[in-house]
Amino acid sequence: MVATVGFPACRKLIAPHYFHCVGEKYIHAVVDVVGAVPLLLPAVSESKGHRISHNDLLDNIDGLLLTGAYSNVQSSLYGEPLAYEGSEADPARDHLTQDLIRQAVSRGIPVLGICRGIQEVNVAFGGSLHQQVHAVPGLQDHRENNTQPLDQQYGFSHSIAIQPGGVLARIWQEEQTQVNSLHGQGIKSLAPGLSVEAVAPDGLVEAVSLPGKPLLAVQWHPEWKVTETPFYLAIFEWFKSEIDQYRAARLV
Ligand SMILES: N[C@@H](CCC(=O)NCCCC(=O)O)C(=O)O
């Protein structure tokens, strides 16, 4: 049977109804590189019956991919007031992912977090976020220029320094490499237990892992043209390898 990767959905109002949705480029990366069946995980807690639990969702997947999204993790989840008006929220996704992350990790399900996904991982384990990285003295502006074509928005933007001894150092031989950058928020205080995998030139944490668990979360977008970008491909091949090991262990 083919592996299955779960994608916690964003809950969006496409008036007059709400929809649960996942970005297509993440789906393509999982199908093309991991060779897994993509499974949208809706915010089931929005249904009044609560007959389907988050653990029921996790029973049906071999890997969890936390996608990027223009919405921001609610600052109340890390004990801070909203820093500015106009921050797009997705409380349903937050409620879903905060619990799914903790339960997936405790069950040893491989987790790959991307952009909003690394922020969700950091908050889920007790860390906090800069709500406007560009407003923090000493940090750069990590946002994209959304007036540019997508190839430029998702093109290389800055280098990262890969920390020795981690997951990225195992899958990529160079100590520095280029990544794209499309985020206004970022890790402020690192959650207890998370390990820094890479940092940007301004010192912002750009990737984390959880030693002893199959979890990697990155601030950039490795799903973008993943088959054409060796470093991005190595990340999804890591995800596939962890999923294969997870499935093999379940057969024992
Ligand atoms: N809202 C957060 C995360 C930003 C993010 O995930 N951007 C990509 C959205 C579109 C896509 O899926 O590529 C922040 O601003 O830091």
The ligand as an ORCA input file, in Angstrom:
! r2SCAN-3c Opt
* xyz 0 1
  N       2.211     34.035      7.559
  C       3.529     33.615      7.977
  C       4.016     32.484      7.076
  C       4.280     32.953      5.677
  C       4.059     31.895      4.605
  O       3.868     30.726      4.879
  N       4.057     32.384      3.366
  C       3.790     31.570      2.185
  C       2.315     31.643      1.831
  C       2.031     31.182      0.413
  C       2.628     29.801      0.113
  O       2.069     28.785      0.594
  O       3.664     29.729     -0.574
  C       4.528     34.770      7.932
  O       4.210     35.783      7.279
  O       5.613     34.629      8.522
*
